[in-house]
Amino acid sequence: MDKIQNTTELWQSLIQGLKEAVAYKQAKLTEADGVEVFSFTDDGLDIKEMRTDLGLTQQEFATFINSSVRAVQHWEQNTRQPEGPTRYCCN
């Protein structure tokens, strides 16, 4: 039963996050409202900063974005950058 409850809590959290993202995009919320904003530049994403800001281990972050721990490690070491759908998930 704990797994079902955790799944429900995860979905509720994801839905809340999506609502906040839409409100932020529409300028109805700002960083002053406590919205977490991750930086993105042409140089790439700072995956480690994003992951640690979320308070996740590499394994937890990889599971969260449906990727491998090894991929997360490559991104954090700047030997590779996320591509395709993964890049948009982390942006």
N, C-alpha and C positions, 0 to 999 in steps of 0.2 A: 504493500500500500504506500510505503514511503516513496517508491519510485514514481508512482502515479502522481502523488502530491508534488514531488520535485518537478516533474514534467509540467504540471499545471502551473506551478510558480514560475518556471522558465518561460512558458508561453505568455503568461501575464506580464512578465518583465519585458519580453520582446515586444509585445503589443504596446506597452507603455513607452518603450524606447522609440518605436516607430512613430507614435503620436507626437512625442517630443521632437523628433527629427523633422516631421512635417511642420510643426508649429515654429521651430527654429528657422526652417527654410522660408516660411511665410513671414518671418520677422516678428512673430508673436511671442517668442521666447528668445532670451539672450544668455550669454555666459553668466551675466549677473544673476540670472534666475537659477543658476546651478546646473545649466546644461553642459555636459561634457563635450568639448570640441577637440577633435584631433587634427593636427596640422598635416597638410599635404603640400608638397612642393614638386617641381619638375625633377628634383634630385631623387625623389622617391619617398616612401613612407618610413616613419620610424616605428617599426613593428615592436621593438623592445619597449619603447616608451608607451605605446598604446597598450601593450599587454600588461606592463607593470601598473599603469594608471587604472586598469580594470581589476588589478589585484589577482591576476591569474598566473598559474605556472605555465611553462611552455606546453605541457601535456594538456592542461585545461583549455588553453587558447586554441591549440590545434584541434581539439575535439569540438570546441565552440564554432570554429569556422570550417569544420569538416575537412581538415588537412592533416598532414603528417607532422610529427614533432621535428623530423629532420628538415622539412621545408621551413618551419618556423626558425630553426637554428640557422639555416642558410640566410634567411632574410635578416635575422638579427646580426649576423656577421657581415652583412652587406656583400655576400658572395653571389647572391641572387636577389631578384625583386619579384614580388607577387605579380602574376599576369592574369589576364582574362577575368573571369568572374571573381576569383579570389581577390584581385586588386580592388574591385568595386565593393566587395564585402568589407574590406579593411579601410576603405576611404570614407 
